[in-house]
Amino acid sequence: EEYNEIARHYRIKETVGSGGFAKVKRAVHLPTGETVAIKIMDKVALGADLPRVKTEIEAMKNLHHHHICRLYQVVETSRKIFMVLEYCSGGELFDYIVQRDRLSEIESRAFFRQIVSAVTYMHYLGYAHRDLKPENLLIDDEQNLKLIDFGLCAKPKGGMSDQLYTCCGSPAYAAPELIAGKSYMGNEADLWSMGVLLYALLNGFLPFDDDNIGMLYRKIKSGKYDTPDWLSSESLILLKQLLQVDPKRRITVDELLNHVWITKEMGVPVEWNSKYQTSVLDDDVVTEMSVHRKVSRETMKAELEKWNYDYLTAAYFLLLKKKTSGRPVRLQMTL
Ligand SMILES: COc1cccc(Nc2ncc(-c3ccc(C(=O)NCC(=O)Nc4ccccc4)cc3)c(OCC3CCNCC3)n2)c1
């Protein structure tokens, strides 16, 4: 009976992944036919971590970016929290790299620019991610990356490093100042993780790796890593600026946006502003929904502008997604 409300509008399919507190299932939004991901969390299992989920949900309501996984709807029952999220049909960037051994500099640059766009957007809104790694970067059906935070680690800037031990998995992407237990700036730590990510894209393996956690920490703090001969000199320069052990000497997002490696063959700096403008409601979608619900456009607009993240918000975002993908803006069965 916990699934009744969610089952009214979604047909639940297979599990696509599970992590500490959550299980993620693929599902179909029945009124639009669109595929979504539903993250299911058990409130009892979450225990003291329940407030973190609420924080994350509020954060996601403010994070509207084409390279950040979108939240469509939240359903809370007595024992469960369901987050209806954007589904990425290409799976994890991690698997994509593993399948190809390593990516070319051209493909690495295309992906890395999207990561820079999403992270810069977050930082400008005052958020740090703290768990940037290929498992938290998903590929959508247009080969675009979508940043997620599966481990409930996204926190507003600044924070204690105990977050790392309690919620973030492998420290292979963690900045030296973070694992040293010092207080640290979330955005500086994100820049380090982006260095580890770029290294993983270009090489197909990690700059700092060891089965022994103590050895791994020593390698991270040393800041020394192998430089295979396929790396270009510009790649080496950028990696050196990102994987700077001293956070105060590390490159900043502003310097990253138009870095010579980032703009090479692209000609333009990274555009980090969001392509989504949620302030103005889309007329076609409002029309389809008001006709379907047999209410006036004004009534439907007023309802949508509450942004309750209920089934109306989900229908709106999913119809809008259909429209931008060139599919008909049509609602099927009763909404
Ligand atoms: C094709 O085969 C496949 C194979 C695999 C996956 C897919 N697709 C597919 N699509 C969508 C998801 C998903 C999206 C968002 C969230 C989430 O937790 N959002 C919350 C969120 O993003 N906060 C946030 C973001 C930025 C800043 C602040 C907060 C959770 C899951 C998924 O998950 C599967 C997991 C499995 C374990 N590793 C991580 C992904 N998988 C498809």
The ligand as a Gaussian input file, in Angstrom:
#p B3LYP/6-31G(d) Opt

LIG

0 1
 C       20.687000       2.095000     -19.213000
 O       21.062000       1.524000     -18.040000
 C       21.128000       2.336000     -16.985000
 C       22.020000       1.944000     -16.017000
 C       22.140000       2.709000     -14.891000
 C       21.382000       3.869000     -14.727000
 C       20.490000       4.258000     -15.715000
 N       19.715000       5.412000     -15.599000
 C       19.540000       6.158000     -14.479000
 N       18.902000       7.345000     -14.566000
 C       18.756000       8.116000     -13.481000
 C       19.263000       7.690000     -12.256000
 C       19.211000       8.578000     -11.067000
 C       19.097000       9.951000     -11.220000
 C       19.127000      10.788000     -10.119000
 C       19.288000      10.255000      -8.845000
 C       19.400000      11.128000      -7.652000
 O       19.702000      10.669000      -6.571000
 N       19.187000      12.419000      -7.786000
 C       19.410000      13.313000      -6.696000
 C       20.358000      14.343000      -7.179000
 O       20.724000      14.284000      -8.317000
 N       20.701000      15.254000      -6.299000
 C       21.561000      16.312000      -6.543000
 C       22.180000      16.492000      -7.798000
 C       23.054000      17.558000      -7.957000
 C       23.290000      18.434000      -6.897000
 C       22.662000      18.232000      -5.687000
 C       21.809000      17.160000      -5.495000
 C       19.369000       8.900000      -8.677000
 C       19.342000       8.067000      -9.791000
 C       19.902000       6.439000     -12.207000
 O       20.390000       5.974000     -11.021000
 C       21.107000       4.762000     -10.986000
 C       22.259000       4.952000      -9.982000
 C       22.999000       3.623000      -9.782000
 C       24.152000       3.830000      -8.814000
 N       25.054000       4.876000      -9.300000
 C       24.388000       6.160000      -9.480000
 C       23.232000       6.019000     -10.467000
 N       20.034000       5.703000     -13.320000
 C       20.379000       3.500000     -16.868000

